[in-house]
Amino acid sequence: MREDVAGGLQPDDQVLLVRLRAGDDLAYGDLYRRHAPAVRRFALSMPRPGIDVDDVVAEVFLRTLRAVRGGCGPRDAIRTYLFTVVRRVLGEWAAARRDEPMNADELGEHAPRQRDHQFVQAEGELLARAFNRLPARWREVLWRTEVEGHRPASLADQLGLTPNATAVLAHRARRGLREAYEEAAEVPGRRAAGCSRRG
């Protein structure tokens, strides 16, 4: 449970996702209110050639709802999942717009930015694919140290390890991520069977 600004307790995202998976529409509303502002800010920070940000936010949450109701989608770390779906939606919609005729001025203005965006998106997808292939314990220690910024020693008790063993685990996880990333980059078209984690 987490505490809101009024001091009351709110259910964790994981609890809301379980409820949503079970068909609780109120949980969807809670998740939307909690994360929509951050999703909107993230979408506004991305290149969006002629794409309305509110349409992106609506599409992201719709895809997430469908994924969760279909037995896929996030089971935790929902904000990371939502941001990944933002990238995917913008990539798909930008690609669809590129299929429309453009005049020479538009082409000159947007082409370099589109190439940069495609490169960043491709790199992000490779990294996500590599991360998802790692053992759960490696993913946890990487997330806690690299994303949340915790020092390995501060996680030792939570992981049931000594500080030295936690540092070794973090080192092995980073090395494993590098290797998984290189492997994913070698075979970019390969996808794991089952649910897509990107919506």
C-alpha positions, 0 to 999 in steps of 0.5 A: 500500500502507498500513502496519498497526499491526504494521508490515506492508504492507496492500493499498490499498482500490483494490487490494482493490476490483479483487480483489473485482471479480474474484471474490476473497472474501478481499478482501471480508473485508479490506474489511469488517474495515477499514471495518465499525467506521467504518460502524457508528460512522457509522450510530450517529450517524444517526437510526435510529428502531427500526432495529438498527445491525448490520442496517444494517452488514450491509445496507450491505456486502451492497449494496456487494458486489452493486454491485461484483460487478455492475460498479458500485460504488466504484473508490476512496474506498470509505468515502465510498461506504459512508457514502452507502449507510448514508444510503440504507439508513436513509432507505429503512428509515425510510420503510418504517417510516413506512408502518406504523401509528403511535400519536399518541405515536410520531408526535409524538416522531419526526416533527420528527426525521424531517423533519430527517433527510430534509432532510439526506439530500436535501441530501447526495444532491444534493451527491453527484450534483453532485460526480459530474458534475464532471471527474475533476481537479476532483473530485480537487482538491476532495476533497484540499482540502475533505475531506482538508484539504490546502492547494492549494500542497501538492498542486501537485507531485502534480498537476503544476502550479504552486502558483498554478495549483493554487489556480486549479484549486481555485477553478474546481472549487468554482465548478463544484461550486456550479453543478452543485449548483444544476443538480441542485437544479433537476431533483431527479429526474434521474439519470445513466444507468448505475450508481448510485454510492450502492448 
